[in-house]
Amino acid sequence: MIPSVDDPSARFYLEAIRLYLALFAGTVSLEDAKRVVEHLKENPEFAKSPTDPTVAPVNEHFMKKIIDNLKTLKKYNLHTSDSIKSAYSFAFLNDETPINDRDLQVLSCLARSPLSTVNAIARTLEIAPKTVSSSLVRLKDQHAVRFSCLSDNTAFGIQSVMLFFKLSEGVDWAAIETGMAGFPFTRSILKTAVSDLGYVSLMFPGGEQELSVLRSSASALVGSVFDYVSLHVQSSMGAESNLALLNNGTWSISEVIRQPPEAAPVEKAGSTLHVLSCGGRRKEFQPLDFAVTSELRSDCRASPETVSQSLRIKGWDVDTKQVISSTHRLIERRVILPYTVFAGIGLSGNFCFEVVCKPDWTERILSLMPLVPAALYFVSSRGVILWIQVPSQHQVEYYQYFRSLEHKRGVESVLPIMTLVQKGSRSMLDLARHWKREDDFWYVDTDDLDLASYLT
């Protein structure tokens, strides 16, 4: 069933498939599987498409989809890296499963307060805790519900950067993608086959000196590799969801979005609820807190024991008490902000927009986010990058609305990318392997931030 291949990239995805099937069969423990994933991360393919079977839902439904996809590969003798990658990743594209009223109520509670306990949700909804627990199981299995968190990495002296680009005509994207994957500060890469637009997200320790080197290096690529580059240094971020737009299985759309912005002025439409600002270096937060933050981004509802065990596998000696203390301080001091992720309830339209605009327009655009079914945003001094999930029947309206904003005075440009689904990214701890450490601070040699040396 599983083909034999020589291509290291193809073998990477086959190993991920084997590991998932072994987890389902119970022939490998989760702890051992996580150790295997640490080995998989050494493959350059991981940077192009971070693939971790230990964080995927393990159930018969997804197992059967993987098996069916493998049968298709065998039938048509497809053994390329792209085909095997698709066999794995497409298996986890969520089917559209109707959500019942009770599960929607529980999900709404979790969207408002991702760390709410089962008992707290039960009291709010006036139902039995056992009913909430059953609902949680269904939400995870049928709607890919998981719990992540935003993090202010400047608290640890770390910069988060988005480089938006337009590829020059005739440039070999495969070679550029490989170069970006080899750049040690790359978190994620996105570019679709139907557009020359894309982005790479980066993370590294440092300040203005390091950022200046990266800016100069990226600018030097304009004309040879890229027609356009736009560097965003994160100043704040947020996550929003509006499940009130879902009624009786049908998503409604706000009249604000239905009405083109050229027909009426865009005023502040609402107040954003889940915003986290970057406050700069805070010496009370140490590398241990950074490690805990990295784990909580994968699952902010994970038990302290689970976080401790996962960190030990990655070489961090952090006990349960330290995890509890660190998590409390991270939340209390607003270094992290939990949020709830979901899929498979009719939000099949995925867009990314880079909006270059003046600060007052950034505020106006962010005020629209509570009117969108689900949104993430990355704010910088240049403007804002948005990721929105919308129902297919309304995707034209959302697309046209945000694209037309560039006609407003104060908005320089709006560039769109339509995507199937958000790709994963390297974890913070994966990237930290490439940083140097002195006392309680990380640093990198500024020459290492020369992106151009990896792409030319």
Backbone torsions as a table, in degrees:
resi	resn	phi	psi	omega
1	MET	NA	-46.0	180.0
2	ILE	-89.9	118.6	-175.0
3	PRO	-69.4	160.1	175.0
4	SER	-100.5	126.2	-176.9
5	VAL	-134.5	159.0	179.4
6	ASP	-101.8	-26.3	-177.2
7	ASP	-63.8	121.0	-179.7
8	PRO	-57.4	-35.2	179.4
9	SER	-66.5	-42.8	178.3
10	ALA	-65.8	-39.0	179.8
11	ARG	-63.2	-32.7	178.9
12	PHE	-57.9	-48.5	-178.7
13	TYR	-71.6	-32.2	176.0
14	LEU	-66.0	-38.0	177.1
15	GLU	-64.4	-38.7	177.2
16	ALA	-63.4	-41.1	178.3
17	ILE	-63.8	-46.7	179.1
18	ARG	-58.0	-42.1	-177.2
19	LEU	-66.4	-41.9	178.8
20	TYR	-62.6	-45.7	-179.3
21	LEU	-64.2	-34.6	177.7
22	ALA	-68.8	-37.6	176.1
23	LEU	-63.3	-42.1	179.3
24	PHE	-65.1	-41.1	-178.0
25	ALA	-74.9	-15.5	-179.2
26	GLY	80.2	16.6	-179.4
27	THR	-88.1	-5.0	174.9
28	VAL	-139.1	139.8	179.1
29	SER	-79.2	159.8	178.4
30	LEU	-61.5	-38.7	179.8
31	GLU	-62.4	-45.9	178.9
32	ASP	-67.1	-36.0	179.0
33	ALA	-62.8	-39.0	178.5
34	LYS	-64.3	-33.3	176.5
35	ARG	-67.5	-38.0	177.3
36	VAL	-63.9	-39.8	179.5
37	VAL	-62.2	-37.6	177.1
38	GLU	-59.3	-34.5	176.0
39	HIS	-71.6	-40.8	179.2
40	LEU	-59.9	-31.9	-177.6
41	LYS	-64.7	-16.5	178.9
42	GLU	-75.9	-16.1	178.2
43	ASN	-76.7	129.6	179.9
44	PRO	-56.1	-22.8	-179.7
45	GLU	-63.8	-25.4	-178.2
46	PHE	-61.9	-35.2	179.9
47	ALA	-69.5	-33.1	178.9
48	LYS	-71.6	-39.4	-177.3
49	SER	-147.7	81.7	-178.5
50	PRO	-52.3	120.1	-173.0
51	THR	-128.9	113.7	-177.2
52	ASP	-132.0	98.8	-178.9
53	PRO	-62.0	-18.8	-176.9
54	THR	-74.7	-14.2	178.9
55	VAL	-104.3	-0.9	178.3
56	ALA	-84.9	150.1	175.8
57	PRO	-63.2	126.8	-179.8
58	VAL	-100.1	104.2	178.1
59	ASN	-153.7	171.2	-174.9
60	GLU	-64.6	-34.5	-178.3
61	HIS	-58.8	-51.9	-178.3
62	PHE	-71.9	-33.9	176.7
63	MET	-59.2	-45.8	-179.4
64	LYS	-64.9	-36.7	178.8
65	LYS	-65.4	-39.2	177.0
66	ILE	-64.2	-45.5	179.7
67	ILE	-60.5	-44.4	178.8
68	ASP	-61.0	-40.5	179.5
69	ASN	-67.4	-36.6	176.3
70	LEU	-65.0	-38.2	177.5
71	LYS	-62.9	-38.2	178.0
72	THR	-64.7	-42.1	177.2
73	LEU	-59.1	-44.0	-178.9
74	LYS	-66.1	-41.9	-177.9
75	LYS	-60.1	-41.3	-176.4
76	TYR	-102.5	9.5	177.4
77	ASN	54.7	47.3	-179.8
78	LEU	-98.5	111.2	-176.7
79	HIS	-126.6	16.9	-179.9
80	THR	-77.0	163.5	178.6
81	SER	-59.9	-43.9	-178.0
82	ASP	-64.3	-40.2	-178.3
83	SER	-68.9	-39.5	179.6
84	ILE	-71.2	-38.0	175.4
85	LYS	-59.1	-43.9	179.6
86	SER	-65.4	-37.2	179.4
87	ALA	-59.3	-35.6	179.4
88	TYR	-81.8	-54.8	-171.7
89	SER	-68.3	-37.9	-178.9
90	PHE	-67.7	-22.3	178.3
91	ALA	-63.9	-25.1	-175.6
92	PHE	-101.1	6.3	171.0
93	LEU	-68.1	123.8	-171.4
94	ASN	-71.2	130.6	173.4
95	ASP	-70.0	152.5	177.8
96	GLU	-78.6	100.4	-179.5
97	THR	-109.0	123.8	178.3
98	PRO	-57.3	140.5	178.8
99	ILE	-102.3	130.1	-179.2
100	ASN	-77.6	165.6	-173.9
101	ASP	-60.5	-40.9	-178.5
102	ARG	-64.8	-45.7	179.5
103	ASP	-63.7	-36.2	178.0
104	LEU	-65.3	-37.9	177.1
105	GLN	-63.7	-44.3	179.5
106	VAL	-64.8	-44.1	179.1
107	LEU	-62.1	-38.8	178.7
108	SER	-62.6	-40.2	176.3
109	CYS	-62.2	-42.8	-178.8
110	LEU	-71.1	-31.5	177.0
111	ALA	-66.1	-37.1	178.2
112	ARG	-75.2	-37.6	-175.7
113	SER	-142.9	88.4	-173.0
114	PRO	-61.0	-21.6	-177.7
115	LEU	-100.1	9.4	178.4
116	SER	-57.8	136.9	178.2
117	THR	-76.9	162.8	177.0
118	VAL	-57.9	-43.1	-179.2
119	ASN	-65.5	-38.8	179.4
120	ALA	-65.0	-42.1	178.0
121	ILE	-64.5	-40.9	179.6
122	ALA	-60.6	-41.4	178.9
123	ARG	-66.3	-41.8	-179.6
124	THR	-61.8	-42.3	-176.2
125	LEU	-92.2	-5.4	-179.3
126	GLU	57.6	49.9	176.6
127	ILE	-133.1	172.6	-178.3
128	ALA	-76.0	143.3	176.2
129	PRO	-54.3	-35.8	179.4
130	LYS	-61.4	-35.6	178.2
131	THR	-66.1	-40.0	177.8
132	VAL	-64.6	-44.1	-179.9
133	SER	-60.4	-43.2	178.4
134	SER	-63.5	-39.4	178.5
135	SER	-63.8	-41.4	178.8
136	LEU	-59.7	-41.6	178.9
137	VAL	-61.5	-46.3	179.1
138	ARG	-64.0	-41.5	-179.3
139	LEU	-61.5	-39.6	179.3
140	LYS	-70.7	-40.5	-177.6
141	ASP	-75.1	-43.0	-171.7
142	GLN	-96.2	-24.1	-174.1
143	HIS	-128.5	17.8	174.3
144	ALA	49.1	35.7	179.5
145	VAL	-69.2	128.9	174.7
146	ARG	-144.3	171.1	-171.7
147	PHE	-128.1	113.4	-178.3
148	SER	-114.8	-169.8	173.9
149	CYS	-153.6	147.9	169.0
150	LEU	-78.8	152.4	179.3
151	SER	-140.4	136.0	175.1
152	ASP	-86.0	91.5	-175.5
153	ASN	-74.2	-12.9	176.0
154	THR	-66.0	-20.2	176.9
155	ALA	-60.6	-25.2	179.4
156	PHE	-103.4	9.0	-178.0
157	GLY	78.6	24.5	-175.7
158	ILE	-111.3	135.5	177.9
159	GLN	-96.6	138.1	172.8
160	SER	-112.6	125.3	-171.4
161	VAL	-132.1	141.7	172.3
162	MET	-116.2	127.4	175.6
163	LEU	-110.3	104.2	177.8
164	PHE	-86.8	140.8	-175.9
165	PHE	-147.9	161.3	168.5
166	LYS	-123.8	120.8	-176.0
167	LEU	-70.0	137.9	177.4
168	SER	-70.2	150.9	-179.6
169	GLU	-63.0	136.3	177.1
170	GLY	86.1	-5.7	179.6
171	VAL	-78.2	136.8	-179.8
172	ASP	-76.5	104.3	-177.1
173	TRP	-62.9	-36.9	-178.7
174	ALA	-58.3	-40.8	179.4
175	ALA	-69.1	-39.7	179.3
176	ILE	-66.2	-43.0	179.1
177	GLU	-61.0	-41.2	178.1
178	THR	-63.1	-40.6	178.0
179	GLY	-64.5	-42.6	177.6
180	MET	-63.2	-38.7	179.6
181	ALA	-65.1	-30.2	178.9
182	GLY	-80.6	-16.6	177.5
183	PHE	-67.6	120.2	-168.8
184	PRO	-67.4	-7.3	-176.9
185	PHE	-107.2	8.7	-178.9
186	THR	-78.2	124.6	174.6
187	ARG	-91.2	-48.0	-178.2
188	SER	-153.3	158.4	-179.9
189	ILE	-133.5	136.5	175.3
190	LEU	-141.0	124.7	167.8
191	LYS	-155.3	129.9	-179.9
192	THR	-92.0	160.8	-177.7
193	ALA	-68.8	-20.9	-174.1
194	VAL	-94.1	3.3	-177.4
195	SER	-144.9	149.7	174.6
196	ASP	-85.9	-5.6	179.2
197	LEU	-83.8	147.0	176.3
198	GLY	-167.1	-177.4	175.8
199	TYR	-151.1	158.9	171.5
200	VAL	-130.5	131.9	176.9
201	SER	-99.8	140.4	-173.2
202	LEU	-130.0	155.5	176.6
203	MET	-149.3	132.1	-179.0
204	PHE	-162.7	156.6	177.2
205	PRO	-79.2	151.9	176.1
206	GLY	136.3	-170.3	-178.1
207	GLY	-138.0	-141.8	-173.0
208	GLU	-63.6	-34.2	180.0
209	GLN	-62.5	-46.2	179.9
210	GLU	-66.6	-40.4	179.1
211	LEU	-64.0	-36.1	-180.0
212	SER	-63.7	-40.4	178.4
213	VAL	-63.3	-44.0	-179.7
214	LEU	-64.9	-42.7	179.4
215	ARG	-59.7	-48.0	-178.3
216	SER	-62.5	-41.2	-179.4
217	SER	-65.4	-43.0	179.4
218	ALA	-65.8	-41.6	-179.7
219	SER	-63.0	-33.0	-179.4
220	ALA	-67.1	-16.3	-178.8
221	LEU	-86.7	-11.2	179.8
222	VAL	-70.0	128.0	-179.3
223	GLY	104.6	-28.1	179.2
224	SER	-109.4	-47.8	-179.3
225	VAL	-105.8	-43.6	-176.3
226	PHE	-119.6	147.7	169.4
227	ASP	-85.5	-22.1	-173.5
228	TYR	-153.7	135.0	170.7
229	VAL	-134.5	146.0	-178.4
230	SER	-144.4	115.3	-174.7
231	LEU	-100.2	122.9	179.0
232	HIS	-113.9	122.0	175.0
233	VAL	-101.0	121.9	-171.6
234	GLN	-62.8	130.0	173.9
235	SER	-114.9	-23.4	173.7
236	SER	-163.6	173.1	-178.2
237	MET	-156.6	166.0	179.1
238	GLY	-163.9	166.8	177.4
239	ALA	-142.0	135.1	-179.7
240	GLU	-135.2	151.3	168.4
241	SER	-148.0	147.4	-178.9
242	ASN	-132.8	84.5	-179.2
243	LEU	-75.2	-9.9	176.2
244	ALA	-66.9	-16.6	177.7
245	LEU	-76.0	-10.1	-179.4
246	LEU	-100.0	115.3	-179.5
247	ASN	-134.2	125.6	178.9
248	ASN	52.3	39.5	176.5
249	GLY	79.7	4.7	-177.7
250	THR	-122.8	132.5	178.0
251	TRP	-86.0	131.9	172.8
252	SER	-96.2	169.8	-179.8
253	ILE	-128.9	138.6	-178.7
254	SER	-64.3	143.5	177.1
255	GLU	-64.0	-25.4	177.4
256	VAL	-62.3	-41.3	179.8
257	ILE	-74.3	-35.8	179.4
258	ARG	-62.8	-31.9	-176.7
259	GLN	-89.5	116.8	-178.9
260	PRO	-55.8	139.9	-178.3
261	PRO	-61.9	-22.2	177.7
262	GLU	-73.7	-16.9	-179.7
263	ALA	-84.6	-18.5	-179.0
264	ALA	-156.5	150.6	179.3
265	PRO	-65.0	143.7	177.1
266	VAL	-86.6	106.8	176.6
267	GLU	-100.9	173.1	176.7
268	LYS	-64.7	114.5	-171.9
269	ALA	-88.1	-20.8	-177.9
270	GLY	-168.9	-174.1	178.0
271	SER	-116.3	129.9	178.8
272	THR	-72.2	142.9	-172.5
273	LEU	-104.1	-34.2	-173.2
274	HIS	-116.9	75.1	-179.1
275	VAL	-115.0	135.2	178.3
276	LEU	-125.9	120.6	-179.7
277	SER	-93.8	150.8	177.6
278	CYS	-87.8	121.2	-174.0
279	GLY	-106.1	2.6	179.7
280	GLY	87.8	177.8	-174.0
281	ARG	-62.4	132.0	175.5
282	ARG	-125.0	112.3	-171.2
283	LYS	-67.8	-16.7	179.1
284	GLU	-72.3	-13.4	178.2
285	PHE	-100.7	123.5	-171.4
286	GLN	-109.5	174.6	177.8
287	PRO	-52.7	-33.7	177.4
288	LEU	-59.7	-42.2	179.3
289	ASP	-66.2	-35.0	176.4
290	PHE	-62.6	-42.8	179.8
291	ALA	-64.3	-42.6	178.2
292	VAL	-63.9	-41.7	178.1
293	THR	-58.4	-43.5	179.7
294	SER	-58.2	-41.9	179.2
295	GLU	-69.6	-39.3	-178.4
296	LEU	-68.0	-26.0	175.8
297	ARG	-65.6	-27.8	176.4
298	SER	-77.5	-38.4	179.8
299	ASP	-160.9	99.0	-176.4
300	CYS	-77.6	-6.5	174.4
301	ARG	-101.0	5.2	179.4
302	ALA	-62.4	145.2	179.2
303	SER	-68.7	152.9	176.7
304	PRO	-55.7	-34.8	179.0
305	GLU	-64.6	-41.4	179.6
306	THR	-65.5	-43.0	178.9
307	VAL	-62.8	-45.1	180.0
308	SER	-60.4	-45.9	-179.3
309	GLN	-63.2	-43.3	-179.8
310	SER	-63.3	-39.7	179.2
311	LEU	-67.9	-36.0	178.0
312	ARG	-63.0	-39.9	177.7
313	ILE	-60.4	-32.0	-178.1
314	LYS	-91.6	7.7	174.3
315	GLY	93.0	13.4	179.4
316	TRP	-108.2	120.8	-179.4
317	ASP	-88.3	86.2	-177.1
318	VAL	-125.0	119.6	-178.0
319	ASP	-87.6	174.1	-175.0
320	THR	-61.3	-42.3	-179.8
321	LYS	-61.9	-39.3	178.5
322	GLN	-65.6	-38.4	177.9
323	VAL	-62.7	-45.4	-179.9
324	ILE	-60.8	-47.0	-178.9
325	SER	-63.7	-45.9	-178.7
326	SER	-63.6	-45.8	-179.2
327	THR	-59.2	-42.9	179.7
328	HIS	-60.7	-46.1	-178.3
329	ARG	-68.1	-39.1	-179.7
330	LEU	-61.4	-40.5	179.6
331	ILE	-74.9	-45.3	-176.5
332	GLU	-62.4	-38.7	-178.4
333	ARG	-91.4	8.7	177.7
334	ARG	55.5	45.9	169.0
335	VAL	-88.1	-29.7	173.7
336	ILE	-125.6	153.3	178.1
337	LEU	-138.6	106.9	-177.2
338	PRO	-65.2	149.3	172.0
339	TYR	-149.9	161.6	-174.6
340	THR	-106.1	135.0	179.3
341	VAL	-111.5	139.6	178.0
342	PHE	-147.4	164.8	-179.3
343	ALA	-154.6	175.3	173.0
344	GLY	71.0	24.9	175.4
345	ILE	-126.2	41.2	173.4
346	GLY	92.5	8.5	179.9
347	LEU	-103.6	74.5	-175.0
348	SER	-93.6	-8.4	177.9
349	GLY	-92.8	121.6	-178.1
350	ASN	-122.7	123.8	179.1
351	PHE	-127.5	148.1	167.4
352	CYS	-121.5	132.5	177.4
353	PHE	-124.8	131.1	167.4
354	GLU	-98.8	118.2	179.3
355	VAL	-112.7	113.2	175.3
356	VAL	-95.8	118.2	-172.1
357	CYS	-157.8	172.4	175.9
358	LYS	-77.5	158.3	-175.7
359	PRO	-54.7	-37.7	-178.9
360	ASP	-65.7	-30.7	177.2
361	TRP	-76.1	-31.0	173.7
362	THR	-58.6	-45.0	179.6
363	GLU	-63.0	-41.5	179.6
364	ARG	-63.2	-44.3	-178.2
365	ILE	-66.0	-41.0	179.2
366	LEU	-64.5	-31.4	180.0
367	SER	-66.9	-15.9	177.8
368	LEU	-82.2	-17.4	-171.8
369	MET	-60.4	-37.1	176.9
370	PRO	-65.9	-8.6	178.0
371	LEU	-91.2	-3.1	-178.3
372	VAL	-101.4	143.1	-179.9
373	PRO	-53.6	-45.0	177.9
374	ALA	-153.7	135.3	-176.5
375	ALA	-151.4	146.9	168.4
376	LEU	-124.5	149.4	177.7
377	TYR	-147.5	149.1	-176.5
378	PHE	-124.9	116.0	-173.7
379	VAL	-106.0	138.9	176.2
380	SER	-140.4	179.2	178.0
381	SER	-69.0	-17.5	178.8
382	ARG	-84.1	-21.0	-177.1
383	GLY	150.9	-133.2	-175.3
384	VAL	-149.4	142.3	172.2
385	ILE	-108.7	126.8	-176.3
386	LEU	-113.2	142.4	167.6
387	TRP	-123.5	120.5	-178.5
388	ILE	-125.8	146.2	173.5
389	GLN	-114.3	127.5	-175.6
390	VAL	-138.6	159.3	176.6
391	PRO	-70.1	147.1	-176.4
392	SER	-59.0	-34.0	-177.4
393	GLN	-70.6	-12.8	-179.9
394	HIS	-117.6	4.0	-172.7
395	GLN	-65.1	-30.2	177.5
396	VAL	-64.7	-43.5	179.9
397	GLU	-63.2	-45.0	179.5
398	TYR	-64.4	-44.1	-179.7
399	TYR	-60.1	-50.4	-177.7
400	GLN	-64.2	-36.9	-179.3
401	TYR	-62.2	-52.2	-175.9
402	PHE	-71.8	-34.6	177.6
403	ARG	-63.9	-37.7	-175.7
404	SER	-72.9	-10.7	178.8
405	LEU	-62.8	-25.0	-177.1
406	GLU	-68.4	-9.5	176.1
407	HIS	-84.4	-5.1	-179.4
408	LYS	-83.8	141.8	175.3
409	ARG	-65.4	128.0	-176.6
410	GLY	105.3	-11.8	174.8
411	VAL	-109.9	117.5	-176.6
412	GLU	-79.4	-44.4	-178.2
413	SER	-160.9	155.6	172.8
414	VAL	-133.7	114.3	-179.4
415	LEU	-113.2	128.5	-175.2
416	PRO	-106.7	148.8	167.4
417	ILE	-130.5	125.1	174.8
418	MET	-94.9	126.9	-175.3
419	THR	-124.2	159.6	175.1
420	LEU	-75.2	-48.9	-176.2
421	VAL	-162.3	152.0	178.6
422	GLN	-68.3	131.2	177.7
423	LYS	-78.8	161.6	176.0
424	GLY	-78.1	-174.3	-179.1
425	SER	-147.5	161.8	172.1
426	ARG	-62.9	145.1	177.8
427	SER	-75.9	163.8	178.4
428	MET	-60.0	-38.7	179.8
429	LEU	-69.7	-32.3	175.7
430	ASP	-59.9	-43.8	-178.8
431	LEU	-70.2	-35.3	-176.9
432	ALA	-63.1	-18.7	177.3
433	ARG	-61.7	-24.1	-176.6
434	HIS	-95.3	1.1	-178.8
435	TRP	-98.9	155.2	175.0
436	LYS	-96.2	153.3	-175.7
437	ARG	-132.8	132.2	176.4
438	GLU	-132.2	119.2	-172.4
439	ASP	56.9	-120.0	-178.2
440	ASP	-109.0	23.4	-179.1
441	PHE	-124.7	142.8	171.6
442	TRP	-96.5	153.8	174.1
443	TYR	-154.4	164.0	174.6
444	VAL	-135.4	154.6	173.0
445	ASP	-70.6	132.2	-175.1
446	THR	-59.6	-31.8	179.7
447	ASP	-62.5	-25.5	-179.5
448	ASP	-68.2	-15.7	-178.4
449	LEU	-90.1	12.3	177.9
450	ASP	-78.9	88.3	-178.4
451	LEU	-61.0	-34.8	-176.7
452	ALA	-58.8	-31.9	-178.7
453	SER	-67.3	-17.7	178.6
454	TYR	-93.9	-15.3	-173.1
455	LEU	-114.3	-1.3	-179.8
456	THR	-129.5	NA	NA
